[in-house]
Amino acid sequence: MRWAGVKPPSRAPKALQFEILENESPPAVQNTTSRGEPLERVGSPNRVGSNFGNSNGICDCESTIENQLSSQSHYLFELFQAPLRPCCWVLDFALNCGIHWVITFLLKIFIKIWSLPAMSDDPGRTILDNIVSSRRHALEETRSALPLEHVREMAEARQERRDFAAALVPDPSAGALKGLQVIAELKRASPSRGLLRQHYRPAEIALGYAGGGASALSVLTESQYFLGSTQNLSEVRRTVEIPVLRKDFILESYQVFESVAVGADALLLIVAILTDHDLHSLLGLCNSLRIAALVEVHTEEELDRAVVAGARIIGVNNRNLKTLEINMDTSLELRAKIPRGCVTVSESGIKTEADLRQIKDAGFDAVLIGESFMTQPDPGAALSKLLAEFTGRPSPLENRNSLGISG
């Protein structure tokens, strides 16, 4: 008989199920705990009553929640030994006091902490290294829950796409004064600023952006550092009619198929976190799946690698992802080195009309702006106001109001 690793529920259940295998012993211990106390096996007659065991090896244990959780706390002693003994003492104390909700809460915290990826003590490790490590860990969990074959089927079944690259090409009819498109970004938090928006309503923000003059939207889907999700992206995609970019830390082909399946029209590829082989391979897969790739660079060396790999939409990130520092000169220095024929985007640190004018004068086709909008009460209105200042024309929202158009 062996313990089946039951996960404690958020509420006390009427019965818990345990799998019973004959001639097996609990892990790491036979008859006693590490404190020398007799160990009562989960599912033993003196704990579960008379209906122990049935023909298929599953028993309904009509024991009290105290007995069930006490068994689990004893097994935590044997499985994790000294480092977790203080936690188990807290559990035992709570058991004696009958505070069942305390036990459940502590177990949830323990499981959450235990599931986090280990962080290196290397002083040279950067925030980008930590994010990538976390992303790899999350990707493993996602892939185990939804295999690649299923994600591939969903991606290949999708037919409709919106042209992300075309949306970023300046509209000649807008005149020379404009000549700059805006990718407006949705994100709830960031490593550099923490929580940006307590009440995060992606569909509402997306509608505001679309009405405020955005040519495309960018949606953060990384969950640990940016508090995003692919559900946010799908919700935004259903709400607006302009192209939607998935902004995440794309590392493997699985995520490309996933991006297509959840509705993205484009995705971000960060040169700094990819090998030359992976960058070339992911770009090829994007082309075959008809999803655009915004290839992000921060240095001249990364730009050279992006061009060799075949990037056609190149984004220059003014933020150093390793230090999170922003330098607008990054865009100005790299723009002249980007080959003709590439769509160009300047990212990060853009806040004012003067910033837009500087970027336009450098020759960029578009800008990606997020934090400066997300910290405003109405992100869509903030975008509309910025464009009005830049073009010297009434904002899109003002035009709609003057025509009596609502919503």
C-alpha positions, 0 to 999 in steps of 0.5 A, spaced: 500 500 500 502 506 498 500 514 499 497 517 492 499 524 494 493 527 495 492 534 493 488 538 499 482 541 496 480 548 498 474 546 502 474 540 507 471 534 502 466 529 505 471 524 502 478 523 499 480 518 494 486 514 495 489 509 490 491 502 494 497 498 491 499 491 495 505 490 498 508 497 498 510 502 503 510 509 504 516 513 501 522 514 505 519 510 511 516 504 514 514 504 521 516 510 524 516 518 523 523 522 523 521 523 530 520 516 532 513 516 533 509 510 530 506 512 523 499 510 521 498 509 514 493 512 510 487 508 509 489 503 515 482 500 518 483 505 525 483 511 520 478 510 515 472 505 518 469 499 515 468 501 507 476 500 506 477 497 499 473 495 493 474 491 487 477 497 483 482 499 488 479 505 490 476 507 497 472 512 499 475 514 506 469 517 510 474 519 516 475 526 519 479 532 515 483 532 521 485 525 520 486 526 513 491 532 513 494 529 519 497 523 515 499 528 510 503 532 515 507 526 517 508 524 510 511 531 509 516 530 515 518 524 511 519 526 504 522 533 506 525 532 512 529 537 516 528 543 512 520 543 512 520 541 519 518 548 522 512 548 517 510 541 519 510 543 526 505 549 524 501 544 521 501 539 527 499 545 532 493 547 527 491 540 527 491 540 535 487 546 535 482 544 529 483 550 525 482 546 518 482 552 514 489 554 516 492 547 514 489 548 507 492 555 506 499 553 508 499 547 504 497 551 498 502 556 500 507 550 500 505 547 494 506 554 490 513 555 493 515 548 491 513 549 484 517 555 483 523 554 479 530 555 483 533 561 482 541 562 481 545 565 486 550 567 481 551 575 482 551 575 474 544 573 473 539 578 470 532 579 471 531 577 463 535 570 466 530 569 471 524 571 466 526 566 461 527 561 467 520 562 469 517 561 462 521 555 461 518 552 467 511 555 465 512 552 458 513 545 461 507 545 465 502 548 459 505 542 455 504 537 459 496 539 460 495 540 453 500 536 448 503 539 442 499 535 437 492 538 440 495 545 439 498 544 432 491 541 430 487 548 433 493 552 430 492 549 423 484 549 423 484 557 424 484 560 417 483 568 418 489 573 419 489 580 420 495 583 416 500 586 422 505 588 417 500 592 413 497 596 419 504 598 421 506 602 414 504 609 414 498 611 411 500 616 405 493 620 405 495 622 412 500 627 410 507 627 412 506 630 419 503 624 421 507 618 418 507 614 424 503 608 427 502 606 434 502 599 437 498 600 443 500 595 449 495 592 454 499 589 460 497 589 468 504 589 471 511 590 469 518 588 472 520 595 472 514 598 475 510 593 478 503 593 478 500 598 473 493 597 473 489 594 479 483 594 475 485 590 469 479 590 463 482 588 457 476 588 452 474 595 455 482 598 454 482 595 447 476 598 445 479 605 448 485 604 444 482 602 437 477 608 438 483 612 440 487 611 433 491 605 435 493 601 428 495 595 432 495 592 439 500 588 443 498 584 449 502 581 454 501 574 456 507 572 461 503 570 467 509 571 473 512 578 472 507 581 467 500 578 470 498 576 463 495 570 460 493 568 453 485 568 455 487 576 455 489 576 448 483 572 446 478 576 449 482 582 446 482 579 439 474 578 439 473 585 441 477 589 436 478 589 428 485 591 428 491 586 428 493 583 435 500 582 437 502 576 442 508 579 447 511 574 451 518 570 451 517 565 445 522 560 446 520 554 442 515 552 436 510 550 441 509 557 443 508 559 436 502 554 435 499 556 441 499 563 439 496 562 432 491 557 436 489 563 441 488 568 435 494 572 435 496 575 428 503 577 430 508 575 436 514 577 439 521 574 438 527 577 442 533 576 439 537 576 446 534 570 448 534 565 442 540 562 438 541 563 431 538 556 429 532 557 434 531 564 431 531 562 424 527 556 425 521 560 429 521 565 423 520 559 418 515 556 422 511 563 423 511 564 415 508 557 414 503 559 419 502 566 416 503 569 423 507 575 423 514 576 427 516 582 430 523 581 431 526 585 437 533 587 438 537 592 442 544 592 440 548 592 433 550 585 434 543 583 435 540 587 429 545 583 424 543 576 427 536 578 426 537 581 419 541 574 417 535 570 420 530 573 415 527 578 419 522 583 416 519 587 421 524 589 426 523 592 433 528 596 437 527 596 444 530 602 448 530 598 454 536 594 456 532 587 458 538 585 463 538 592 467 531 595 465 534 601 463 531 606 458 536 610 453 532 613 447 538 613 443 538 606 442 533 607 436 536 613 433 543 609 433 540 603 430 535 605 425 540 607 420 543 600 420 536 597 418 536 595 411 531 598 407 524 594 406 524 592 413 518 595 417 521 598 423 518 599 430 521 603 436 519 600 443 519 603 450 520 609 453 516 613 448 511 618 452 511 625 449 509 628 442 517 630 442 518 623 443 514 621 437 517 627 433 524 624 434 522 617 432 519 619 426 525 624 424 529 618 425 525 614 420 521 609 424 514 606 421 511 605 428 512 606 435 510 601 441 507 604 447 505 601 453 506 603 460 505 611 459 498 609 457 496 603 462 498 608 468 493 613 466 485 613 468 483 612 461 488 609 456 484 610 450 483 617 451 491 618 453 493 615 446 488 619 443 490 626 446 498 624 444 496 623 437 492 629 437 498 633 439 503 630 434 499 631 428 496 637 430 489 635 428 483 633 433 483 627 436 480 621 433 475 621 440 474 628 438 472 627 431 467 621 433 464 626 438 463 631 433 459 626 429 455 624 434 458 617 434 458 613 441 461 607 444 
